[in-house]
Amino acid sequence: MWKQILLGIGPLILAAIPATRAIAPIVPAAVAAAEDMLRATGPEKKAAALQLVDAGVTATNVTAGHEVIDPSAVREVAAGAIDLIVATTNLWSRSTVANMAPIL
């Protein structure tokens, strides 16, 4: 359920913020993948998610044939974006409303 909430609201939150708009589709997918590291600590999962974001940015730029996203500017923004969507997802998943209304 947590990953469904993350993948439902994460891109929407990040797309609404100009500084994170370019990485909005990448960050939630990276966090969801890092969540599969069952014995990892929060900081280890965040480090893994950041590595996946870096790979996603590289893939986006290679696919486009030019720099769409500045890799040097991404890490700090992505770290904050990860914190934001994890905190929001945790809050949502703990709420009564989230337990009654599924994410579409």
N, C-alpha and C positions, 0 to 999 in steps of 0.2 A: 504494500500500500504506500509506503514512504516513497519509493522510487516513482510510482505513478503520480504522486503529488508533485514531486521534484520535476519530473519531465513535463507535467502540465503547467505549473506556474513559473518554473525557472526561466524558460525562454521569454515569457511575457514580461516578467519583472526586468530582465536584462535588456530587452528590446526597448523598454520605456526610458532607459537611462542613456543619454548620448555617449558617454564614455565606454559603455559596455555593449552597445548595439551591435558592433561588428562581431563580437564573440558570443552573442546570445545563443546561437544554436550549438556552439561547441562546449561551453562550460557545463551545462546541465548533463550532457551526455558523458563528459569526463568524470563528473562527480558520481553519476550513477554507476559507471564502470568501477571507480575506486571503492564504492560501497561493497563491492563483491569481495574485497580483501577482508575476510572474516576476522582474522586475528590481529589485524593492523590497528594501530592507534589512530586517533583523529589526525594528528600531525602527519603520520605516514600516509594516510588516505589523501590528505590535502596535497602532499608532495607528489603523489602518484597522479592526482587529478591535474596538477600544474604541468606535469610532463605530458599528459595527454592533450592538454590545451596547446602546449607548444607544438606538438605533432599536428594538431588540427589546424593551427595557424599556418604552419609550413605547407601542409597539404592544400589549404585554401589558396595560398599564394602561388604554388606550383600549378595548380589546376587553372588558375586565372591567367598564368603566364606573366604576371607582374605582381608587385607588392600591393595587395589589397588591405592587408592588416600589418602594421608595423610591429615586427616581432620584439623589438627592443622595448616597446611601450606596453606590451601585453602583460608581462608577468605580474607587475604590481596591481594593475587593474583586475586581472584574473583572480589574484589572491583575495582581493576585497569582494569580488563578485561571488566567489565560492563561499566565503563567510556569509554573505548576504542571503544567498539562496538556501544554504543549509539551515540558517537560523529561521528563515521564513517557512521553510518546509517543516521544520520541527514544530514551530508554533501552530501551523495549520493542522498537522497530523495529530496534535494533542487537543485540538479544539473540539467541542461538541458538534459544531456545524460540520466539520470535516468528517466526522463519523456518521453523519446523517446524509450528506450530499456527496455523491461520487464526483470525481474530476472527469470531465468529458474530453 
